[in-house]
């Protein structure tokens, strides 16, 4: 196996499989990021300032 740059390897892998796996990973990361961001922002509203 010869050495290939990462971009060429990713392009070759995407051409063989299509964008399905990459799209799934991007969607999962995006959803997790939204959930964590919402949790981080909304947890401050639960506290009561006395």
ChimeraX commands (.cxc) that place a marker at each C-alpha (Angstrom):
marker #1 position 0.00,0.00,0.00 radius 0.5
marker #1 position 1.48,3.29,-1.07 radius 0.5
marker #1 position 1.33,6.49,0.96 radius 0.5
marker #1 position -1.47,8.86,0.01 radius 0.5
marker #1 position -2.30,12.26,1.46 radius 0.5
marker #1 position -5.36,12.36,3.72 radius 0.5
marker #1 position -7.41,14.45,1.28 radius 0.5
marker #1 position -6.80,11.99,-1.56 radius 0.5
marker #1 position -7.68,9.06,0.69 radius 0.5
marker #1 position -10.94,10.70,1.80 radius 0.5
marker #1 position -11.87,11.58,-1.77 radius 0.5
marker #1 position -11.25,8.02,-2.89 radius 0.5
marker #1 position -13.28,6.60,0.01 radius 0.5
marker #1 position -16.16,9.00,-0.66 radius 0.5
marker #1 position -16.18,8.04,-4.34 radius 0.5
marker #1 position -16.47,4.37,-3.44 radius 0.5
marker #1 position -19.18,4.65,-0.77 radius 0.5
marker #1 position -20.93,7.89,-1.57 radius 0.5
marker #1 position -21.66,10.54,1.03 radius 0.5
marker #1 position -23.93,8.40,3.21 radius 0.5
marker #1 position -21.50,7.59,6.01 radius 0.5
marker #1 position -20.03,11.08,6.10 radius 0.5
marker #1 position -23.51,12.61,6.20 radius 0.5
marker #1 position -24.50,10.34,9.10 radius 0.5
marker #1 position -21.43,11.35,11.08 radius 0.5
marker #1 position -22.02,15.06,10.41 radius 0.5
marker #1 position -25.67,14.78,11.44 radius 0.5
marker #1 position -24.89,12.90,14.66 radius 0.5
marker #1 position -22.19,15.40,15.64 radius 0.5
marker #1 position -24.49,18.31,14.83 radius 0.5
marker #1 position -27.37,16.89,16.88 radius 0.5
marker #1 position -25.12,16.13,19.85 radius 0.5
marker #1 position -23.67,19.62,19.64 radius 0.5
marker #1 position -27.14,21.17,19.63 radius 0.5
marker #1 position -28.21,19.09,22.62 radius 0.5
marker #1 position -25.10,19.96,24.61 radius 0.5
marker #1 position -25.41,23.65,23.72 radius 0.5
marker #1 position -29.07,23.73,24.74 radius 0.5
marker #1 position -28.25,21.98,28.02 radius 0.5
marker #1 position -25.42,24.41,28.74 radius 0.5
marker #1 position -27.55,27.48,27.99 radius 0.5
marker #1 position -30.72,26.31,29.72 radius 0.5
marker #1 position -29.12,25.04,32.92 radius 0.5
marker #1 position -28.56,28.62,34.04 radius 0.5
marker #1 position -32.30,29.35,33.96 radius 0.5
marker #1 position -32.99,26.58,36.45 radius 0.5
marker #1 position -31.03,28.31,39.23 radius 0.5
marker #1 position -32.84,30.77,41.46 radius 0.5
marker #1 position -31.02,33.87,42.62 radius 0.5
marker #1 position -31.83,34.43,46.30 radius 0.5
marker link #1:1,2 radius 0.2
marker link #1:2,3 radius 0.2
marker link #1:3,4 radius 0.2
marker link #1:4,5 radius 0.2
marker link #1:5,6 radius 0.2
marker link #1:6,7 radius 0.2
marker link #1:7,8 radius 0.2
marker link #1:8,9 radius 0.2
marker link #1:9,10 radius 0.2
marker link #1:10,11 radius 0.2
marker link #1:11,12 radius 0.2
marker link #1:12,13 radius 0.2
marker link #1:13,14 radius 0.2
marker link #1:14,15 radius 0.2
marker link #1:15,16 radius 0.2
marker link #1:16,17 radius 0.2
marker link #1:17,18 radius 0.2
marker link #1:18,19 radius 0.2
marker link #1:19,20 radius 0.2
marker link #1:20,21 radius 0.2
marker link #1:21,22 radius 0.2
marker link #1:22,23 radius 0.2
marker link #1:23,24 radius 0.2
marker link #1:24,25 radius 0.2
marker link #1:25,26 radius 0.2
marker link #1:26,27 radius 0.2
marker link #1:27,28 radius 0.2
marker link #1:28,29 radius 0.2
marker link #1:29,30 radius 0.2
marker link #1:30,31 radius 0.2
marker link #1:31,32 radius 0.2
marker link #1:32,33 radius 0.2
marker link #1:33,34 radius 0.2
marker link #1:34,35 radius 0.2
marker link #1:35,36 radius 0.2
marker link #1:36,37 radius 0.2
marker link #1:37,38 radius 0.2
marker link #1:38,39 radius 0.2
marker link #1:39,40 radius 0.2
marker link #1:40,41 radius 0.2
marker link #1:41,42 radius 0.2
marker link #1:42,43 radius 0.2
marker link #1:43,44 radius 0.2
marker link #1:44,45 radius 0.2
marker link #1:45,46 radius 0.2
marker link #1:46,47 radius 0.2
marker link #1:47,48 radius 0.2
marker link #1:48,49 radius 0.2
marker link #1:49,50 radius 0.2
view
